Amino acid sequence: MAVKVGIIGGSGMEDTSVFELEGRQEKHVDTPFGAPSDKLVTGRIGGVDCVLLSRHATGHKLMPSCINYRANIHALKAEGCTHVLATSACGSLQEYIQPGVLAFPNQFIDRTTKRQQTFYDGSSPEYSGVCHIPMDDPFCVRTRKILIRLCEQNSIEHYGGPCTTLTIEGPRFSSRAESKLFRSWGAHVIGMTTIPEVVLAKEACLSYVTIALPTDYDSWRETEQGVNVPMVMEAFKSNVRNAMHLINEAISEISKQDWTDVQKSLRDHAELSLMGSKS
């Protein structure tokens, strides 16, 4: 089967011009859920078809709660994407996950309150019924393993162990008390955008992974200043460089493999999750 990779650039990677695309084209699209965050940028990276999308829009204009996640994921699916590599700035809730490394969540805790988490809410005839999508493995296990292996092969600093990401509503950062609570729950990193993106990607049968970019230790450390915007922006420099290198390597590796079984499994899970569908 043909592979097409969607890349969602989060904070620090909103400018899609940093990616070297062959045959670069820009297109504005609409979806049954409205317009995506920004234009889609299509082209090829290393000979592989890719679609780039800035999650917060160019210039970081959209706060996390105002992102049209459904339009973003639907647009990538409609473009024929099979995979989504999403970058996401985050704070570290564990001492051993140092700012500047890359991390790869395999589980999540949802603390959001205002976001549409399903396509199947009756607003589009394209999505009929109610979808009870399984979330035991929210992220693509196979793609995550590829990313960790490539980090090891390319000496990219990373944390490759079990990783639970906790998503807060934002746009404010956590209080110190909240940060300590989330840390006590066993969460590893904290951000504002993984939910509902990963849930919608699962409904859309996309192999989705998050490349988490820890920029700080959130607010749980008593001995240092809590997280703030200047701190985050300074930490982006090394994170973005490593993430760019990893994404280029991952696209090449993903394209070499057969994903037929993975795609079938995603479709089967999605179909079995529907109740009340016209089909």
C-alpha positions in Angstrom: 0.0 0.0 0.0 1.1 3.6 -0.7 2.3 5.6 2.3 1.5 9.3 2.7 2.7 11.2 5.8 0.9 14.1 7.4 3.1 16.3 9.6 1.4 18.5 12.2 3.8 21.2 13.4 3.1 22.3 17.0 4.6 25.2 19.0 8.0 26.1 17.7 7.4 24.3 14.4 4.5 26.4 13.1 6.5 27.6 10.1 6.2 24.9 7.5 8.9 26.5 5.4 11.5 24.8 7.6 10.7 21.6 5.9 12.5 21.0 2.6 9.7 19.8 0.2 10.1 18.8 -3.4 7.2 20.1 -5.6 5.9 22.3 -2.8 2.3 23.5 -3.2 -0.1 25.2 -1.0 -3.8 24.7 -0.9 -6.7 26.0 1.2 -9.4 23.4 1.9 -12.7 23.1 3.7 -14.2 20.2 5.6 -17.6 19.2 7.0 -16.3 20.6 10.3 -15.0 23.9 8.9 -11.6 25.1 7.9 -8.3 23.6 9.3 -5.9 25.7 11.3 -4.0 26.8 8.2 -3.3 26.0 4.6 -2.1 22.5 3.7 1.4 22.3 2.2 1.9 19.3 0.0 5.1 17.9 -1.6 7.6 15.2 -1.2 10.3 14.6 1.4 12.9 12.1 0.3 10.6 11.0 -2.5 7.7 10.3 -0.1 4.4 12.2 -0.4 3.8 14.5 2.6 1.2 17.0 3.8 2.2 19.7 6.3 -0.2 21.5 8.6 0.6 24.2 11.2 -1.6 23.3 14.3 -1.6 26.8 15.8 -1.6 28.5 12.3 1.4 30.4 11.0 2.4 33.0 13.6 0.9 31.0 16.5 -2.5 32.6 16.3 -4.7 29.8 17.7 -4.7 28.9 21.4 -5.1 25.1 22.2 -8.9 25.3 23.0 -9.6 27.2 19.7 -7.9 24.8 17.3 -10.3 23.0 15.0 -8.9 19.5 15.6 -11.7 17.8 13.7 -11.1 19.9 10.6 -7.3 19.3 10.8 -7.5 15.5 11.1 -10.3 15.2 8.5 -8.3 17.4 6.0 -5.2 15.1 6.4 -7.4 12.0 6.0 -9.0 13.5 2.9 -5.6 14.2 1.4 -4.9 10.5 1.6 -2.6 10.4 4.6 -1.9 7.1 6.2 0.4 8.4 9.0 0.6 11.5 11.1 3.7 12.6 12.8 2.7 15.4 15.3 5.1 17.5 17.3 4.0 18.9 20.6 5.8 21.2 23.1 5.4 19.9 26.6 6.7 20.1 30.1 8.5 17.3 31.9 6.9 15.9 35.1 9.8 13.6 35.8 13.4 14.4 36.7 14.9 11.9 34.3 13.1 13.4 31.2 15.3 16.4 30.8 14.3 19.5 28.7 15.9 19.2 25.2 15.3 15.5 24.8 12.6 13.9 22.6 9.9 11.8 24.2 7.3 9.5 22.6 4.0 9.1 24.5 2.3 5.7 24.5 -0.6 6.6 26.9 -2.5 9.8 27.9 -4.5 11.3 30.7 -7.2 13.8 29.5 -7.8 16.9 31.6 -9.5 18.9 28.9 -13.1 20.1 29.2 -14.1 22.1 26.1 -13.2 20.0 23.0 -15.1 17.9 20.5 -13.5 14.5 20.7 -15.4 12.6 18.0 -16.5 13.0 14.3 -19.6 11.1 15.1 -21.8 13.7 16.8 -24.5 13.9 14.2 -23.2 17.1 12.6 -22.0 15.4 9.4 -23.8 12.7 7.3 -20.3 11.4 6.4 -20.0 10.2 10.0 -23.2 8.4 11.1 -23.8 6.6 14.3 -22.0 6.8 17.6 -18.3 5.7 17.8 -17.0 4.1 21.0 -13.4 4.0 19.8 -11.0 1.9 21.9 -8.1 3.8 23.5 -6.1 1.0 25.0 -3.2 1.9 22.6 -3.9 5.4 21.5 -0.7 5.9 19.6 0.6 3.8 16.8 2.8 1.2 18.5 4.8 0.3 15.4 5.5 3.9 14.3 6.6 4.8 17.9 9.1 1.9 17.9 10.5 3.2 14.6 11.1 6.7 16.1 12.8 5.3 19.2 15.0 3.1 17.1 16.0 5.9 14.8 16.9 8.1 17.8 19.2 5.4 19.1 20.8 4.9 15.7 21.3 8.6 15.1 22.4 9.4 18.7 19.5 11.8 19.3 18.9 12.4 22.9 15.6 10.9 23.9 13.5 9.1 26.4 12.2 5.9 25.0 10.5 4.3 28.0 6.8 4.2 28.8 5.5 7.7 28.6 2.1 9.1 29.7 1.2 12.5 28.4 -1.3 14.6 30.3 -3.3 17.2 28.4 -4.6 20.3 30.1 -7.1 22.8 28.7 -4.7 25.7 28.7 -3.7 28.3 27.6 -2.4 28.9 31.1 0.3 26.7 32.6 -0.3 24.6 35.7 -0.1 25.9 39.2 2.6 24.3 41.4 -0.1 22.3 43.2 -1.6 21.0 40.0 1.9 20.1 38.6 2.7 18.1 41.7 -0.7 16.3 41.5 -0.1 15.3 37.9 3.4 14.1 38.7 2.0 12.0 41.6 -0.4 10.3 39.1 2.6 9.0 37.2 2.3 11.2 34.2 5.6 11.8 32.4 5.0 15.0 30.3 2.3 17.6 30.2 1.0 19.6 27.2 -2.2 21.2 25.7 -2.9 19.6 22.3 -2.6 15.8 22.2 -6.3 15.5 23.1 -8.4 15.3 21.1 -5.9 15.0 18.2 -4.9 11.4 18.9 -8.5 10.3 19.5 -9.7 11.8 16.2 -6.8 10.2 14.4 -7.8 6.8 15.7 -11.4 7.3 14.5 -9.9 8.4 11.1 -7.8 5.2 11.0 -4.5 7.1 10.9 -1.2 5.7 12.3 -0.6 8.6 14.7 2.3 9.4 17.0 3.4 12.4 19.0 7.0 13.6 19.1 7.0 15.4 22.4 9.4 18.2 22.9 10.0 18.8 26.6 11.1 22.4 27.1 10.9 22.7 30.9 10.0 21.0 34.2 6.5 22.6 34.3 6.0 24.0 37.9 6.5 21.1 40.2 10.1 21.9 41.1 10.4 24.0 44.3 14.0 25.0 43.6 13.5 26.8 40.4 11.3 29.2 38.5 8.1 27.8 37.1 7.6 27.5 33.3 7.2 30.6 31.3 7.1 31.6 27.6 10.8 32.9 27.4 12.0 29.6 29.0 10.0 27.6 26.5 11.2 29.5 23.4 14.9 29.2 24.4 14.5 25.4 24.8 13.0 25.0 21.4 16.3 25.6 19.6 17.8 22.1 20.2 14.4 20.4 20.3 13.3 21.6 16.9 16.7 20.7 15.3 16.5 17.1 16.6 12.8 16.7 15.7 13.4 17.9 12.2 16.2 15.3 11.7 14.1 12.6 13.2 11.1 13.3 11.0 13.2 13.2 7.9 14.6 9.8 8.9 11.2 8.5 10.0 9.5 9.4 6.7 12.1 7.4 4.8 11.8 4.4 7.1 8.0 4.4 7.2 7.9 4.4 3.4 10.0 1.2 3.2 7.6 -0.9 5.2 4.3 -2.6 4.4 1.5 -1.1 6.5 -1.4 -3.2 5.1 -2.0 -5.1 8.3 -1.8 -2.0 10.5 -4.3 -0.2 8.3 -6.7 -3.1 8.3 -6.5 -3.3 12.1 -7.3 0.4 12.4 -10.3 0.1 10.0 -11.6 -3.0 11.8 -11.4 -1.4 15.2 -13.1 1.7 13.9 -15.9 -0.3 12.2 -16.5 -2.4 15.2 -16.8 0.7 17.4 -19.8 2.1 15.5 -23.3 1.8 16.9 -26.4 3.1 15.1 -24.6 3.5 11.8 -26.7 3.5 8.7 -24.3 1.0 7.2 
